[in-house]
């Protein structure tokens, strides 16, 4: 019986190749879209699932307040892990981590590494990073020890055993020799901790001085049992109050810590990641919804085309019922057709996934593999999904066909008005989804354009960013002098961070206010050329001179040090001055080590993501820095870069000449939003393609049903435009209704997404008009193809059987 069902199903599908092709291709694209987005979603949801002790591992977040300003940061001082281990029985172990860029040397080769992580020896007892070679208890138990990832070991030593050998690492504190004590697995892609080399934390001078402040280190704690998380969290605030005097914590100031379960950090933390940007749960919902909507559109196509052909198959059903076929048997036959179509679509869909996966990896900046999709749990879920789609897509058409009354069918008294209403409702639903995705795509792209085109307040074009370590800082004057010999080099400066993302936290005190009244500000140490190089506009005051830098950094007694601070307009307001002019010349300090005056006020500029409001910023003069910024004219760029590389290698041979442009750093801030825009564009196109395929098939069938009517109208004088309008207007009305229904939902969804941005576009009416015109235009072109073909047909052919 079952074999017979599939045999008949195959014959019916083969007899109607166009409609079968539309159904198979539509479902294949829908399933492929679901599978690709499933790879992305499952990856995001799987972060740190491989960690065997994740249920009792937490990340420590520092929370502090200055004058009522609450700040939360994902780093702590060096004291948290050891002190919490001593004071709280709930803590089994703790680890401190610091990620640094470094130059690794082996023999005559030099490698620039961006993920050299300094870690305590407890790392391997807390995290499930598999040590392929070496002892996990002693691998990081002393100074100047390093564990290489498998990839790094192959890069440096090839097929040789690296354990016991030495490499030289310059991570900003000078060139030091490290003994290789182990080889660890490459960090999994779904790990929040990213590394290429793991170096011992005791190598750092900071490890010898336990401090609550100087927060530069990610801290993780392993607790004795999962229930201890809440218990420990309740104890921390009271304990921290005992660590400071009342004077230190007066005026609403406080310092405490919160605990974040390891697996919740990537998607649920409101504090940034330590090693890479956190994910966003909102995007998981967005991509999941897009995948579901595309699959729904494909299912709607199948339902519409199957029910529209009900009249054609009515006599078949009538004859089968007269011959004794039961309603359940007929239902099973038509469901069998749906299952055959869906499994055929699955095969084609898997082929599409295999072919498009490299492009999808590039789009999402991931490295998904087709093999991961073929794992038994995924295959089981895929089989269940296909059966579900088969019953969703084929259930209603099968029910409609199986319920036909044989007497009425064979007499030609068949009415399908109910099915017609249902088809129209499905067309509205289908194009509502399409219009929704078009609106969302337009607004996401507009927001990204707004961010990229908005005036930042500084010059990001043609600015070269070079990493600076101790060797670079020692040669800074010579580097600046040599670089400026090239006519295409306009300015050179050194700073602790690039202006794309400044996040150094400091306390600022205005002279004349209580001694303990400090305001929390972002601050940037830089040299005397920073303002000129970055094109910052001074509102009041003057720029620094070399003498200002010298005065601020003169070694000796504190009385010799005097700072000319440069404040942005937000800092002026935060400190209580009424205007920039009033602020200039006023005394202030950033602790007893940095007394001085407000030397200048600059216009506010964006030094963080547009999701954040411009905060108070202080720039102060300082020798040393982590980046060198070179402003270029933009002409003869290859020759200029070659010139700079030659000078760099002659003065700083210990460090490779590796650079990045500032606008590239800026674009990285919005990589998630950019990927969202691209994904929306791709899958919106797919949804439009599927909707058009369905509409094409439906209009082709409707046109065929009205062939004789069209012939009569042509004989009576109807023109081609009249017939095109006649056949198109019903479909276009449904599309217009769909746009009206989709617009409020799209307005709500995009306002919800835009809430994350402090600086954002408005959701304006014209976007919905453009989306409507696009949707109506696409629908009209799709329907008109069949309408024009029918209108141009010779009426003799359509009426010859009359």
N, C-alpha and C positions, 0 to 999 in steps of 0.2 A: 504493500500500500504506500509506504513512505517513498519507495523508489519511484512509484508511478507518479506521486505528487511532484517530485523534483523533475521527472521527465517532462510532464505537462508544463511545469513552470518554465523549464528551459526553452521549450518550443514557443511558448507565448512571448518570452523575452526576446528570442531570436527573431520572431515575426515582426516585432516592433522595435527595430534596432535604434532609431533616433531617441525614442522615449526611454528605452532601457539604458542607452549610453548616457543620457542626461542624468538619470537616477544614479547610475554607478559612479560616474565622474563626480557628481555633487556630493554623494556620501563619502567618496574617497577623499576629496578635499576636506570635508568636514572632519572625518576621522583623523587625517594627517595633521590638521590644525590642532585638534585635541591632544594628539600624542606629543607633538612638539612642545606645546604649552605645558603639558603634564611634566615633561622632562625639567622644564624651568621651575615649575611650582614645587615639584617633589624635591628638587635640589635645595631650594630655599628653605623648605620645611624640615630638611634633614640635617641642618647645621648642628654639629657636635653630637649627633646621635651615636657616633662610633665611640665616644668617650664612655668607658665602662663605669666610671664613678661620677658621671654627670649629675646624677640625682642628689649628690651631696657636695657638689663643687659649686662655688659662687665666685663672681667677680665683685671686687670691692670698689664702690664709687664714693668719691669724696664730696661731701656737701658742706659748704661754708657760707657764712653771711657776714657782710660788712655793711654797717649802717642800713640794714634792712634789705640789701641786695643779695639774693640767694643765688648761689652758683653751684652747679653740679658738674664734675669732671671725671673722666674714666681713669684717672691716675691718682696715685697717692705718694706720700713720702716713703722713705726707706724703713720707717719704724713700724708700720702697720703690721706686716706679716710676722716679724719676730715677736713683737709685743703682744699681739693678739694670741699668739701661740703660747706665750708665758702666762697670760692673765685669764684666758678662757678655756675651761676643760673641753668645751665643744669642738675646739679646733684641733685637728689631727696633724695637719701640715700646712705650710704656706709657701708660695713662690712669688718672687718679684721678677718682672720682665721689663727689659728696655730694648726697643728696636733701634738700630743705628745703621747708617750707611757706612761702608768701609771699603778700603782697598785691600784685597788679599793678594799676597805675593808668594809664589812658589817657584824656586829656581829663578829663571829670568823672565817669568810670566807674571803679569799683573791683571787682576780681575776686579772690576767695580761691582760690589754687591750691595743691594738695597735692603736685604732682609737678614741682617746679622743680629740675632736676638741674644742678649745677655740674660741668663736665667740662673736661679738658685738650683742647688743639687736636688731639691725635692721635686723637680719638674717631672721626672719619669715615674715617681710614685703617685703623682696626682693625675697626670694625663696619660692617655693610651697611645702615645707615640712609640711605635715599635723600634727598639734599638736592635739593628741587625748585627752589629759588632760592638763589643765593649760591655762594661759593667754598669748597669743603670744607677747603682748606688754611689759609684766613685767617678763616673764620667765627667761630672761638673763639680766635683767636691773640692777643688783647689783653684788657685789663681792661674791664669794663662793656660787654660784647657779649652779645647774646642771639639764639638761633635759635628761632623759634616752630614748633610743630607746625601742620599744616594746619588742624586744628580750632580751635586757639588763634588762628591768623591770621584765620580767618573771624569768630571771636567778637569780636576787638578791632577789626578793620579792615574787615569785610564783604568787598566785592569789590575794595577798593583794594589796591594793591601795598604790603606793609608794609616792604619792604627800604629802608633809609635813614631810616625814621622812628624815633622814640624812645618808650619806655615807662618808667615808674617802677616799680621793684621794691623792696619792703621784705621782705627774707628774714631778719629778725632783727638785722641790722647797720645799721639806719637806711634811710631812703628814698633810693635812688640812681637816677640816670638811666642807662638802657641803650640802646645803639643796636642796632636790629634788623638783623642781617647775613644772614639767610637764613630759608627756610621748609623744614622737613623733614617727611617722611611721618609720619603718626601711627604711634606704635610698634605693631608687630604684637602681637596678643593672645598669641602664643606666644613672646614675648621676655621674658627674665628681667629686662631693664633696662626700666623704665617711666618715661616722661617726658611732660610737656605743654609744657615750655619747657626749653631747654638754654642755660645761662649759662656764661660763660668762668670757668674755675677760677682764673685769675690775679686775678680780682676779689676773692677771699677773702684776708684777711690771712694765713691759714695757709699759703698758697702761697709766701710769702716766707721761711718758716722750715722747713727740712727736719728732721723728727724721726722717730725710730723709734717713739716712743710717741705719746700723744694720738691713739689709733686711732679715727678717725671716718669713714674714707674707704674705699669699695670700690675695689680696685685690680685692673686687668686688664692682662695682658701679651700682646703679639703676638710669637711666636717666629719664627725664620727658617725652621724646618721642623718638622714634627710630631715627628720623632725627638728634637728638642732638649728636649722636656718632661722626659723621664727624665734626660737629661744635666744640665740645669739643677737639677732637684730634688736630685740627688746633691751638687751643689756648695754649695747654700745653707747647710746646717748648719755646715760648716767655715768659710765666709765670715763667718757671723754671730758665731762665737766670737771673731773678730778685732776685732769692733766694740765689745767691752766688756771692762773689766778683770776680772781673776780675782776681785776682791772683789765686784764687781757680780753676777757669775754664780756665786757660791759657794753652798753649801748646797743644791745640786740645782736652783738657779734657772737658767733658760735662756729664750732667745727665738729662735724660728726661724719659717720659713714653709713652707707646703706649697702645691702647685699642683693645681688642679682643672680638668680639661678643660671647656671652656665648655658643651658639650652634656650633660655628665654632672651639672651642678650641680642642675638642677631636680628630678630624681628620685633621684639617687644620693648627693648630699652629705649628710653628717651634721651640717653646719653650716647655720644658718638662712639664708634668702634676704635679700638687701639691699633689694629693692624690693617683694617680696611673699612670702608663705610658700611654701616649697618644696612640690612635689607629694610623693606617697607611692607608691612602687612597689607596696606591698602593696595599695593600693586599685585599682591597675590590674589586678592579679591577681583581686581580689574581683569587680570589675565585669565583667571578661572571663568569669569563671566563671559569674556570674549570667546573663549573656547566653546563654552556651552551654547552661546548664541549662534555661532557659526554652525555647530552641529544641528541646532534646532532649525536653522534656515534650510539645511540640506534635507532634514526630515520633512519639513513643510513642502518642499519641492516634490518629494516622493508622494506624499498624501494628496497633494493637488492634482498631480498628473494621473495618479491611480484612480481617484474618484471622478476626474473629468472623462476618463475612458470607460466609466461604468455602463453607459448606454451601449457601447460597442460590445461589451462582454455580457450584456443582460441576457441575450438569447442563449448564449453558452450556459449560463447559470440556469435558465429556465429548462433547457433540455436535460441538464444533469439532474435537476430536481424531479422532473417527470420520470427519469430513468431510475429514481430511487435514492439519489444522493441526499444524505442528511445535511442539515445546516452546519453541524460541527465539522463534517468532512469537507464541505466547501470552505469553511473558515480556515481549516488546516491547510487546504490547498493554496489559498491566497497568502497565508502566513508563510508557507513554504517558498513561494515566489519572493517574498520580502527577505527571508533568510538567505536565499540564494544570491539576491542582489547585494545584500549587506556584506556577506562573506567575500563576494567578488570584489566589492569596494574596499574591504579590509586589505586584500592582497595588493590592490593598486595603491591604497593609502600607505601601506608599509614601504612600498617601492618609492613613493613620493618622499616619505620621511628620510629614507636612506640617501636619496639624491639631494635633498635640500638641507640635510643636517649641517654640512660645512657652512652654508650661508646663514643658517639659524645660529650657529655658534659664533659667527662673526657679529651677527646682529645683537646677541645677548652678552657678548664678551665672556663666554663660557666654553667648556671643552666637553660637551656631552658626547657619549658614544652610542652607536646603534645597539651594541651588545648589551648595554645596561637595560635597554628596553625589552630585550629578549629573555630577561630573567624570569624564572617560573612564577613568582608572585605577580609580576606585571602581565605575563601571558594569561594567567587566570583572570585577572581583572579585565584584560582586553577582550577575552572570550565573553565574559559577562556583559561588558559594554555593548558588544556587537549584538548579542541576543536581545538586550534591552532596546537598542536602536531598531532592530528588526520588528519588535512588537509595537514600539511607538509609531514607526513609520508605516508598518503594514496593518496594524490592528484596526484602525478606523475604516480604511478601504475594504479590508476583508469582511468586516461587520456589515458594511453597506451592501456589498455584493451578495453575501450569503443570505441576507434577509429579503432579497427580491422574491415576490410572489410569482410562481411559474405561469399561472393562468393569465395574469395581467401582462406579464412580460411577453408571452407568445402571441397575445392579441395586439401587442404594440401600444398598450396603455401604460407606459412607464413614466412616472413622474419623479424627478430628482431635484425638486426645488430646494428641499432641505439641504442636500449635499452642496447645491450651488451657493446657498448662503454661507455654509461652512467654508467653502473654498474662498469666497470673497473675504471672509474674516481672517483666514490664514494669510492671504495676500497682504492684507492690512498689517497683520502681525509681523510678517516677514520684512516688509519695507519700513515698518517702524524701527525694527532692529537696525536695518541698514542706515536709515536717517540718523538714528542715535549715534552710531559709530562714525558717521561722516561729521556730525557736529563736534563730537569729542576729538576727532583727529584734527579738525581745523583749529580748535581752541588750544589743544596741546602744542601744536606747531606755532601758533601765534604767541603763546606764552614763552616758548623757547626763543623765538625771534626777538621778543621784547627784552628778554634777559641779555641776549648776545649783543643787541643793538643799544641797550641803555647806556648812557654815559656813566662810567664808573668813577670818574673823578681822578683817574690816573691813566697813564699811557701804558697799554699792555702789548701794543704792536711792535714787532722787531726788537723785543727785549730778550736777551739771552740770559738764561739762568744756569750758573755753574756752581757745583757744590764746593764748599770751602772747608778745609780742615786746618790743623795746626800748621802744616807746611805751606798752605796757601796764605794763611794769615801772616806768616813770617815774611813772605815775599810780596805782600799786598802793595806796597808803594812801587816796587819795581814792575809788578804786573800792570798796575794802573798806568804808569808812565809808558810802558812798552805798548800797551793796547791803544793808547791815545795817539800814538804815532800814525795810526791808520786814519785817513780822512773820513772813512765811513763809520768810525766809532765816535759817537757824540758825547756819551757820558759813561762813567764806570762808578759803581758804588758797592759797598759791602754792608750786609745786614744779617740779623739772626734769622729772619724769615722773609720769604717773598711777599709782596703786598696782596697776593691772591687770597692767602689765608693766614692772618696774624692771630695767634691765640695765647700769647703770653699773658698770664694774670699777675697783676701787681696791685698794691695799695697806694693811694695817693692822698696826701695830707695838705690841706691849705693852711698856711701860717695864719695864726689869729683864731683858729678854732681849737677845741679841746684836743690835747695831745693824742688821745686814743681814737679820735674821729677820722678814720680813713675811709676813703671811697674806693670801691673795687673798679679797676679800669683794665683795659687791654693795653699792653705797652710793647714797644718795639725798639730794641737797641740797634742803632745804625750809625754810619759815619757821615761826614759833613757833605757828601755828594748825593745823599738819598733823595732829598726833596727835588733837586734839579733833575736827577736821572728819571724819576718816576713822573715828572711833570705835575707835581702837586701845586695847587694855587694857594699862595700865602694871602690871607685876608688882612692881617695886621701883624707888624713886627718884621723881623729880618731872618734870613736863612743863616745857617751856621757857617763859620769860617774854620780853617784848620786850628786856629787858636782856641775856639770853643771846645773842640775835641780834645785838645791838649790839656786844657784847664780841667775838663771833667775826668780825665783818665790819668792825671799826674800821680805817680806813686808817692807815698809818704803819708803824712798826717792827714786826717779827714778835713782839717781846716783849709787845706790847699785845694780840695775838690769842690768845684762849683759847676752846676749844670744849667744849661739853657734848654728848657723843655719846650717842645713843640706840641701843642694840643690841637685836636680837631674841635669843631664847633659843638659837637655833642658833649665833649669833656668840659668845655666852658660852662655849658648849662648845668651839667651834673655837679660841678663844684660851686654853683651858686652865683657866679658872676653874671651880671645883666647883659654884658656885651663882650665881644672879642677885644675891643679897645680897652675896656676896663681891666680885662684879665692880664694883658701884656704888662710885664714889669712886676707883677705880684709875686710874692714869695710862696714857694711850695716845696715839698720834698716827697720822695718815694722811699721813706725810711731814713734813718740817721746817716746812712752811707751815701745818700744821694740828695743833698740839699741844693736848692737853686731857685731860679725864677722862671716865669713864663716868658720865653723869648719870642714866640710867634704863635699865631693861630692860623691853621689851614682849613680850607673847606672840607666838609665831610666827604669821604670817599668810601666805596664799598671794599672792605678788606675781608669779607667772608661771603657766604652764600646769600643769595637774595631771599632765602627763607628766613633770614635773621635781620632784625633792625640794626642799622648802624649804631654801634655802641661807642662809649667814650674811649678815645685812643690818645695815648701819650707816646711821642717818639723822643728818645733821649740818646745823647751821643755816647758811643761805646767803641772801644777797640775790639777787634775780633768779630766773628760772625760765622754763619753756616752757609751763606749763599753769596755769590758774586753776581751782580746784575749789570749787564752791559747793554746800553742803548745804542742800536745801530740805525743807520740812515735807511737801510732797506735796499740800497742799490749795490750791485756787484756782490751779492750775498755769498756765493760760493768762494770767491776770492778772499772776502773778508774773513770767513770762517777758517779758511786754510791759513791765513796770516795769524789769526788768534791761536790756532792750534800749534803752530810753530813756536810762537812766543811762550805759550803755556808749557810745552814740552821742554823748552830750554831752561825755564825758571822753576818749574815744578815737575821734574821727571818722575817723582814718586807717585803721582796721581794721573790716571788716564784722563784724556780730554773728552769728557762726556757732558752733554748739555741738553737743555730742553728750552723751548720758547715759552715765554710767560703766557701767551694766549692759549697754548696747549694745556698749561696748568689750570687756567681759568675754565676751559671747557670740561676738564675732569670733574669740576665741582658739580656739573649738571649731567654727568654721564648717565645716571639713572633716569632722569627726565628725558634725556635725548633718546635713550633706548626705548623708553615708553612711547615716545612720539613715533619712532621708526616702526615699532611693533604694531602700534595702532594703525599706522598707514598701511602696512602690509596686510594685516588681517581685515581691515576695513575694505581694502581692495578685493580680498577673497570673498567677503560677505556680499559685496556688490556683484561680483562675478557669479556667485551661486544664485543670488536673487534674480539676476538677469537670465541665467540658464532656465530657471523655473518658469519665469515669465515668458521666455521664448517658447518653451514647450507648450505652455498653457495657451498662448496666443495662437500658436500653430494649430493646435487641436480645435480651438474655438473658430478660427478662420475656416478650417476644413469643414466644420459642421454648418457653416453659413455660406458655403460656396454657391448654392443655387440662389439664395437671397441676394448675394452680391451680383450674380448674373442678371437677375430680374431688375435690380436697381440700375445697372448699367444700360440695359435695354430701354428703361424708362428715362434715361438722360442723366443719371448721377455721374459726377466727375470723379477723377482719382482722389483729389483732396477730400471730397465729401465722403467717399468710402473709407479713406484712411482715418478721418475723424470719427466716423461711425464705429469702426472697429477698435479705435484706441481710447475713446473717451471714458468707457466704463473702467478700464484699467487705470487710467490717469486719475480718475476720481478717487479710486481706492488708495493710490499712492499719496494724494493730497491729504486724505484722512489720516494715513499713517504718519505723515510729517507732523500734523497737528497733535497727534497723540504722543509722538516721541519727543517733541520739543520741551515740555515741562520736565520730563525725566532727565533729559540731557542737560537742561539748565541747572537742575538740582545737583546732578553728579559732578559737573564741572566746577560749580561753586564749591562743592565739598573738596575737590582736588586742589583748587586754587587757594584754599584756606591755609595751606602749608607755606605759601609765599607771602612775605611781608610786602614785597614789591611785585605787583601782579596787574594783569589786564582786567578790564571789565568784560563781563559776558554780555555782549551787545546784540541787539535785534538783527543786525545785518548778517551775522554768522548763520542764523537760522534760515534767513532768506537765501543765502548762498547755498546752504546745504539742501534746501528745498528745491532750488533750481537744478542743482546737480542730480538729485534723486529723480525729479520729474523728467529732466532731459535724458537721463540714462534709460528710464522706463519707456519714454516715448520712442527713442531710437530702437530699443529692443522690440517693442510691439509693432512699430512702423515697418520694420523689415518684412514681417509677414503680411501686414496690411497692404503695403505697396505691391507686393508680389501678387496678392489676391486681386487687387484693384486693376492691375495691368493684364490679368488673364482674359482671354477671349471669351465673351459670354456664351458663344456657341458651344464651347467645350463643357461649360458648367450646366447648360440647359439641354444637352443633347439626349438625356435620358427622360426628359419630361414629355 
